[in-house]
Amino acid sequence: MSMQINEVRELLGDLPSEMPNFLTDATIRRFLRARNWSTVQAAKSLKEAARWRRQYEPQKIHWENISNSENEAKRAYIPDYLDNNGRMVFVTLPTIKTKTSEEEHIKYLVYNLENLALSSEDAQEENVVWMSDFRGWTISSTPFSLTRESLQIVQKYYPGLIAVAILTNAPRIFESFWKIVKHFLEPKMNEKVKFVYSNSAESQRIMSDMFDLDKLESTFGGRNTASLDMNKYADKMRTRDQIRGASTYANSNASSSCS
């Protein structure tokens, strides 16, 4: 493994020196895993990700510059519990109404992916279970352009992160939308998708095998009916920002606006 990581570093040239916080051994290992351990393909993907990061600067996104953060956190959040295999969980509830622009939706997705990637640094395999509930879904809940860009970001710039994607309670009208979306999924990602329905005994078995039902939200078939405590969640994300170093940018922005 260390030989492959060193080989990728050599293929990247000066990039590891330029972006040491991004191009850690853990990140290189994750890209290697996602690219079937091909050092050439991993290096190519990392170069693409580095170009994107120079332009987008995801490391600078912090809680304070998420538009309408209280409502957005109800639509997408990282709960405190793990699945039964010790993996991180990412919850999205796209049918909750929002007035936020697609650009801001992407920013918030990237913000969450940055946090998930940081928390998965020591993982030896894909470490995130992504759960999304589609009860009451309409095409306006997940516009096609937003869905396509979101998938591109997850697959190109955060590969090797998602272990399982659980889609719950998708209505019949979702099927035609999904047939189109599948064309934008890499084969590996497509294999990770599971459709789960609350009225299915088999689905309930899948969820009870994967989660502690006392912690799992009732939306996904668990027994947890508590709503997200927004103050505690905001504090948690601000603490994560400090760990990531993003709070440095928040403080510098605040200083600039005061001067």
LINVEN-V298818 format. One record per residue. N is the residue number from 1. RES is the residue in one letter. PSI is psi in whole degrees, -180 to 180 (* if undefined). Layout:
# LINVEN-V298818
N,RES,PSI / N,RES,PSI
This chain:
# LINVEN-V298818
1,M,-48 / 2,S,-32 / 3,M,-41 / 4,Q,-40 / 5,I,-44 / 6,N,-37 / 7,E,-41 / 8,V,-42 / 9,R,-41 / 10,E,-41 / 11,L,-24 / 12,L,-10 / 13,G,-123 / 14,D,-6 / 15,L,-44 / 16,P,-33 / 17,S,-35 / 18,E,-36 / 19,M,62 / 20,P,-32 / 21,N,-27 / 22,F,-49 / 23,L,59 / 24,T,167 / 25,D,-37 / 26,A,-42 / 27,T,-44 / 28,I,-41 / 29,R,-40 / 30,R,-42 / 31,F,-37 / 32,L,-47 / 33,R,-42 / 34,A,-25 / 35,R,31 / 36,N,35 / 37,W,20 / 38,S,116 / 39,T,-36 / 40,V,-47 / 41,Q,-38 / 42,A,-44 / 43,A,-39 / 44,K,-45 / 45,S,-39 / 46,L,-36 / 47,K,-41 / 48,E,-43 / 49,A,-38 / 50,A,-41 / 51,R,-43 / 52,W,-42 / 53,R,-35 / 54,R,-41 / 55,Q,-46 / 56,Y,-30 / 57,E,58 / 58,P,-26 / 59,Q,-16 / 60,K,-10 / 61,I,131 / 62,H,168 / 63,W,-39 / 64,E,-21 / 65,N,25 / 66,I,119 / 67,S,134 / 68,N,49 / 69,S,-34 / 70,E,-46 / 71,N,-39 / 72,E,-34 / 73,A,-25 / 74,K,-27 / 75,R,-24 / 76,A,125 / 77,Y,164 / 78,I,104 / 79,P,168 / 80,D,-22 / 81,Y,159 / 82,L,167 / 83,D,179 / 84,N,-11 / 85,N,11 / 86,G,19 / 87,R,150 / 88,M,154 / 89,V,138 / 90,F,121 / 91,V,132 / 92,T,139 / 93,L,77 / 94,P,-15 / 95,T,-8 / 96,I,131 / 97,K,146 / 98,T,150 / 99,K,7 / 100,T,143 / 101,S,161 / 102,E,-38 / 103,E,-42 / 104,E,-33 / 105,H,-44 / 106,I,-42 / 107,K,-43 / 108,Y,-36 / 109,L,-47 / 110,V,-41 / 111,Y,-46 / 112,N,-40 / 113,L,-38 / 114,E,-43 / 115,N,-41 / 116,L,-40 / 117,A,-41 / 118,L,-43 / 119,S,-13 / 120,S,10 / 121,E,-39 / 122,D,-1 / 123,A,141 / 124,Q,-7 / 125,E,178 / 126,E,135 / 127,N,11 / 128,V,129 / 129,V,115 / 130,W,118 / 131,M,132 / 132,S,128 / 133,D,129 / 134,F,19 / 135,R,125 / 136,G,16 / 137,W,141 / 138,T,168 / 139,I,-27 / 140,S,-17 / 141,S,-39 / 142,T,81 / 143,P,145 / 144,F,-44 / 145,S,-39 / 146,L,-42 / 147,T,-45 / 148,R,-44 / 149,E,-39 / 150,S,-45 / 151,L,-39 / 152,Q,-44 / 153,I,-46 / 154,V,-44 / 155,Q,-36 / 156,K,-39 / 157,Y,-14 / 158,Y,48 / 159,P,158 / 160,G,15 / 161,L,-45 / 162,I,123 / 163,A,-44 / 164,V,142 / 165,A,115 / 166,I,119 / 167,L,116 / 168,T,144 / 169,N,39 / 170,A,128 / 171,P,169 / 172,R,-37 / 173,I,-15 / 174,F,-22 / 175,E,-45 / 176,S,-37 / 177,F,-43 / 178,W,-35 / 179,K,-35 / 180,I,-46 / 181,V,-36 / 182,K,-28 / 183,H,-19 / 184,F,4 / 185,L,133 / 186,E,150 / 187,P,-42 / 188,K,-43 / 189,M,-40 / 190,N,-37 / 191,E,-21 / 192,K,-9 / 193,V,130 / 194,K,131 / 195,F,128 / 196,V,141 / 197,Y,134 / 198,S,-21 / 199,N,13 / 200,S,127 / 201,A,-38 / 202,E,-41 / 203,S,-42 / 204,Q,-36 / 205,R,-42 / 206,I,-46 / 207,M,-39 / 208,S,-29 / 209,D,-32 / 210,M,-27 / 211,F,157 / 212,D,112 / 213,L,-20 / 214,D,-23 / 215,K,-30 / 216,L,137 / 217,E,147 / 218,S,-27 / 219,T,-34 / 220,F,14 / 221,G,6 / 222,G,-173 / 223,R,2 / 224,N,112 / 225,T,3 / 226,A,142 / 227,S,163 / 228,L,126 / 229,D,104 / 230,M,-36 / 231,N,-45 / 232,K,-39 / 233,Y,-43 / 234,A,-42 / 235,D,-40 / 236,K,-44 / 237,M,-34 / 238,R,-38 / 239,T,-41 / 240,R,-38 / 241,D,-40 / 242,Q,-42 / 243,I,-42 / 244,R,-21 / 245,G,0 / 246,A,-27 / 247,S,-23 / 248,T,-42 / 249,Y,-34 / 250,A,-43 / 251,N,-38 / 252,S,-35 / 253,N,-40 / 254,A,-40 / 255,S,-40 / 256,S,-40 / 257,S,-25 / 258,C,-24 / 259,S,*
